[in-house]
Amino acid sequence: MCLAVPGRVAGTFERDGTPMAHVDFGGVLKEVCLAYLPDIRVGDYAIVHVGFALQRLDEESALSTLRLFEEIGALDEEFGDAWTRAEADVPKEAAS
């Protein structure tokens, strides 16, 4: 699954002249490109898709969406360890 997920900007920096951020997705920090939102500030929320911040989002909408994603397990699927999930999905007989 590849979702557009809201996250909170935890810090900003530049890489080779490109504005970047560390974005917090409910405890998971990822590096995100801010080329489309270069004026976003620490503490702001943005919708992020495939490593790019695409749209600013108010905190209430962001937190509501994150709660919904957590309830349906989408955050774990998006940010969890894919190898661990794949091992858990293999039937015991097939693994031996």
Residue pairs with C-beta under 8 A, 6 or more apart in sequence:
1 74
1 77
1 78
2 49
2 50
2 78
3 49
3 69
3 74
3 78
4 47
4 48
4 49
4 54
5 25
5 47
5 48
5 49
5 65
5 66
5 69
5 74
5 75
5 78
6 25
6 45
6 46
6 47
6 48
6 57
6 61
6 62
6 65
6 66
7 23
7 24
7 25
7 30
7 32
7 45
7 46
7 48
7 62
8 23
8 24
8 43
8 44
8 45
8 62
9 21
9 22
9 23
9 24
9 40
9 41
9 42
9 43
9 44
9 45
9 46
9 53
10 21
10 22
10 23
10 24
10 29
10 42
11 21
11 22
11 42
12 19
12 20
12 21
12 22
12 34
12 40
12 41
12 42
13 20
13 21
13 22
14 20
18 33
18 34
18 35
19 33
19 34
19 35
19 38
20 31
20 32
20 33
20 34
21 31
21 32
21 34
21 40
21 53
22 29
22 30
22 31
22 32
23 29
23 30
23 31
23 32
23 46
23 48
23 53
25 48
25 66
25 75
25 78
25 79
26 66
26 70
26 75
28 75
28 79
30 48
30 51
30 79
31 51
32 46
32 48
32 51
32 52
32 53
33 51
33 52
33 53
34 40
34 53
35 52
36 52
36 53
36 54
37 46
37 53
37 54
37 55
37 56
40 46
40 53
40 56
44 56
45 56
45 57
45 58
45 59
45 61
45 62
46 53
46 54
46 55
46 56
46 57
47 53
47 54
47 55
47 57
48 54
57 65
66 75
69 75
69 78
77 85
87 95
